[in-house]
Amino acid sequence: MIQLILYSLIMTTTIIFLNMI
């Protein structure tokens, strides 16, 4: 369950980071 939250957080951060480039 915690792994799913961590995975979602990482994916969201990655998408935001890619959008800023």
PyRosetta script that sets phi, psi and omega in degrees:
from pyrosetta import init, pose_from_sequence

init()
pose = pose_from_sequence("MIQLILYSLIMTTTIIFLNMI")
pose.set_psi(1, -46.7)
pose.set_omega(1, 179.3)
pose.set_phi(2, -66.1)
pose.set_psi(2, -35.4)
pose.set_omega(2, 179.7)
pose.set_phi(3, -63.3)
pose.set_psi(3, -35.5)
pose.set_omega(3, 179.4)
pose.set_phi(4, -65.9)
pose.set_psi(4, -41.3)
pose.set_omega(4, 178.4)
pose.set_phi(5, -64.9)
pose.set_psi(5, -43.7)
pose.set_omega(5, 178.9)
pose.set_phi(6, -62.3)
pose.set_psi(6, -42.5)
pose.set_omega(6, 179.9)
pose.set_phi(7, -62.2)
pose.set_psi(7, -43.4)
pose.set_omega(7, 179.6)
pose.set_phi(8, -64.2)
pose.set_psi(8, -41.4)
pose.set_omega(8, 179.8)
pose.set_phi(9, -63.2)
pose.set_psi(9, -43.9)
pose.set_omega(9, 179.1)
pose.set_phi(10, -64.0)
pose.set_psi(10, -44.3)
pose.set_omega(10, 179.9)
pose.set_phi(11, -62.5)
pose.set_psi(11, -43.1)
pose.set_omega(11, 179.5)
pose.set_phi(12, -62.8)
pose.set_psi(12, -44.7)
pose.set_omega(12, 179.5)
pose.set_phi(13, -62.3)
pose.set_psi(13, -41.8)
pose.set_omega(13, 179.8)
pose.set_phi(14, -63.4)
pose.set_psi(14, -44.2)
pose.set_omega(14, 179.8)
pose.set_phi(15, -62.6)
pose.set_psi(15, -44.4)
pose.set_omega(15, 179.0)
pose.set_phi(16, -62.8)
pose.set_psi(16, -42.7)
pose.set_omega(16, -179.7)
pose.set_phi(17, -62.5)
pose.set_psi(17, -43.1)
pose.set_omega(17, 179.7)
pose.set_phi(18, -66.9)
pose.set_psi(18, -33.8)
pose.set_omega(18, 179.8)
pose.set_phi(19, -70.9)
pose.set_psi(19, -25.7)
pose.set_omega(19, -179.0)
pose.set_phi(20, -78.6)
pose.set_psi(20, -19.4)
pose.set_omega(20, -179.3)
pose.set_phi(21, -75.0)
pose.dump_pdb("model.pdb")
